[in-house]
Amino acid sequence: MLSANTKSPISHAVHRKTLTKKIRTSQTKIRETIAATGSTISKRIHARNCKAPTTLQETLSENTELMAEQIKAWRQLL
């Protein structure tokens, strides 16, 4: 049994044309929106998925300093 999304080879070209037209109009709208808002899209090689503004070494050194201060405080209490 064929699924509902299956197109016959005969009518495939018709569906492909309508889909191509729909994609073209959507991309045109996207490009117009980008041009209207003045958005700049950076290339993928420039994009970063970075959650921390500091490097790992900077974070580790800061944590080491904080732990040293906390140990000093504990020693004074005990």
C-alpha positions as CSV (number, residue, x, y, z in Angstrom):
1,M,0.0,0.0,0.0
2,L,1.3,3.4,-1.0
3,S,1.6,6.2,1.6
4,A,-0.4,9.5,1.1
5,N,2.8,11.4,0.3
6,T,3.8,9.3,-2.7
7,K,3.5,11.0,-6.0
8,S,3.1,9.1,-9.3
9,P,5.9,9.5,-11.8
10,I,3.5,11.2,-14.1
11,S,2.4,14.0,-11.8
12,H,5.8,14.4,-10.1
13,A,6.9,17.1,-12.5
14,V,3.8,19.2,-11.7
15,H,4.3,18.9,-7.9
16,R,8.0,19.6,-8.3
17,K,7.2,22.9,-10.2
18,T,4.8,24.1,-7.5
19,L,7.3,23.2,-4.8
20,T,10.1,25.0,-6.6
21,K,7.9,28.1,-7.0
22,K,7.0,28.0,-3.3
23,I,10.6,27.7,-2.3
24,R,11.6,30.6,-4.6
25,T,9.0,32.9,-3.2
26,S,9.9,32.0,0.4
27,Q,13.6,32.7,-0.3
28,T,12.8,36.0,-2.0
29,K,10.8,37.1,1.1
30,I,13.7,36.1,3.4
31,R,16.2,38.1,1.2
32,E,13.9,41.1,1.2
33,T,13.6,41.0,5.0
34,I,17.3,40.7,5.4
35,A,17.9,43.7,3.1
36,A,15.1,45.7,4.8
37,T,16.5,45.2,8.3
38,G,20.1,45.5,7.3
39,S,21.0,42.2,8.8
40,T,24.4,40.8,8.3
41,I,24.9,37.1,8.2
42,S,28.4,35.9,9.0
43,K,29.9,33.0,7.3
44,R,29.8,29.7,9.2
45,I,33.6,29.7,9.7
46,H,33.2,33.0,11.6
47,A,30.5,31.7,13.9
48,R,31.4,30.5,17.4
49,N,29.4,28.4,19.8
50,C,31.0,29.9,22.9
51,K,29.3,30.1,26.2
52,A,32.1,31.6,28.3
53,P,33.8,34.9,27.5
54,T,37.0,33.7,29.1
55,T,39.4,30.9,28.1
56,L,39.7,27.7,30.1
57,Q,43.1,28.7,31.6
58,E,41.7,32.0,32.8
59,T,38.7,30.3,34.4
60,L,41.0,27.7,36.1
61,S,43.3,30.4,37.5
62,E,40.4,32.4,38.9
63,N,38.9,29.3,40.5
64,T,42.3,28.4,42.0
65,E,42.5,31.9,43.5
66,L,39.0,31.7,44.9
67,M,39.6,28.3,46.5
68,A,42.9,29.5,48.1
69,E,41.0,32.4,49.6
70,Q,38.2,30.1,50.9
71,I,40.8,27.7,52.4
72,K,42.4,30.7,54.2
73,A,39.0,31.7,55.6
74,W,38.2,28.2,56.8
75,R,41.6,28.0,58.5
76,Q,40.9,31.2,60.4
77,L,37.5,29.9,61.6
78,L,39.0,26.6,62.8
